[in-house]
Amino acid sequence: MNAPLREAPRAAKSSTLAEQAYADLKRDILSGELAPGLALRLEFLKQRYQLSFTPLREALNRLHSERLVESIALKGFRVAPLSLKEMQDSMSVRTLIDCEALRRSIQHATDDWETSIVAALHALDLVTRRNGAEAQQASYDEVEQRHLALHRALIAACDSRWLLELSATLYIQTERYRRPMLKTSVRRDSSRDVSKEHHEIVEATLRRDADQAVALLAEHYNRTTRLIETSLLEQPAASAA
């Protein structure tokens, strides 16, 4: 019998390190820890994340395909700069995709789907009340995970792999604008009750009132877009193009 190959563990380890590099870089880009336009030199990244060049290159290529980083000829990679036009475009398309997915989900509604929405909303309410306005970063990340879980639950029954994949892609594109904004504009906008918006969307969805649910979801996204616009206009580094 031939001796077993010994390359698999090494390959598995390499894949794990590449996933770690990808997750760490993506988290720091979305949160703004790695600023828009920042040069992502391999030596800098190696020191920051304590990883070798190979998994870092794999992660950068993957992030490039997601348009979170840009490739500059003869200079390597940099964090994609912020753009008001790009943000407006991505938020507009995300609204179209998620509203269509929500409408289809209501058409294909099941008891299990409704239960998952109620559970996701309750989980978000719990962590939001527990953390309050002075939440630490770890708690903030938990709030964001549950916020995403609610929005995913709302469209989970759409019966379209393409809609779900497009929604996930557009979520990534819009989050790098939304997350930094949460620390500034939203907290100054005391008139906005995001929790109430979520409850109204869920209530209309559970009534299976597709027109009302879609209208509420669209306005939910439009309010966020307007706040991001305000936040971007306060940042001279953001491009209007």
VENTAJO-V499963 format. One record per backbone hydrogen bond with DSSP energy under -1.0 kcal/mol. CO is the residue of the C=O (numbers start at 1). NH is the residue of the N-H. Records with the same first field share a line. If there is no record, write none. Layout:
CO = NH, NH
This chain:
7 = 11
8 = 12
9 = 13
10 = 14
11 = 15
12 = 16
13 = 17
14 = 18
15 = 19
16 = 20
17 = 21
18 = 22
19 = 23
20 = 24
21 = 25
22 = 26
23 = 27
24 = 28
25 = 29
26 = 30
27 = 31
28 = 34
35 = 38
38 = 79
41 = 45
42 = 46
43 = 47
44 = 48
45 = 49
46 = 50
52 = 56
53 = 57
54 = 58
55 = 59
56 = 60
57 = 61
58 = 62
59 = 63
60 = 64
61 = 65
63 = 68
64 = 67
68 = 80
70 = 78
72 = 75, 76
76 = 72
77 = 40
78 = 70
79 = 37
82 = 239
83 = 87
84 = 88
85 = 89
86 = 90
87 = 91
88 = 92
89 = 93
90 = 94
91 = 95
92 = 96
93 = 97
94 = 98
95 = 99
96 = 100
97 = 101
98 = 102
99 = 103
100 = 104
101 = 105
102 = 106
103 = 107
104 = 108
106 = 109
110 = 114
111 = 115
112 = 116
113 = 117
114 = 118
115 = 119
116 = 120
117 = 121
118 = 122
119 = 123
120 = 124
121 = 125
122 = 126
123 = 127
124 = 128
125 = 129
126 = 130
127 = 131
128 = 132
136 = 140
137 = 141
138 = 142
139 = 143
140 = 144
141 = 145
142 = 146
143 = 147
144 = 148
145 = 149
146 = 150
147 = 151
148 = 152
149 = 153
150 = 154
155 = 158
160 = 164
161 = 165
162 = 166
163 = 167
164 = 168
165 = 169
166 = 170
167 = 171
168 = 172
169 = 173
170 = 174
171 = 175
174 = 177, 178
175 = 179
178 = 182
180 = 183
181 = 184, 186
184 = 188
185 = 189
188 = 190
189 = 192
193 = 197
194 = 198
195 = 199
196 = 200
197 = 201
198 = 202
199 = 203
200 = 204
201 = 205
202 = 206
203 = 207
204 = 209
205 = 208
208 = 210
209 = 213
210 = 214
211 = 215
212 = 216
213 = 217
214 = 218
215 = 219
216 = 220
217 = 221
218 = 222
219 = 223
220 = 224
221 = 225
222 = 226
223 = 227
224 = 228
225 = 229
226 = 230
227 = 231
228 = 232
229 = 233
232 = 235
235 = 238
239 = 84
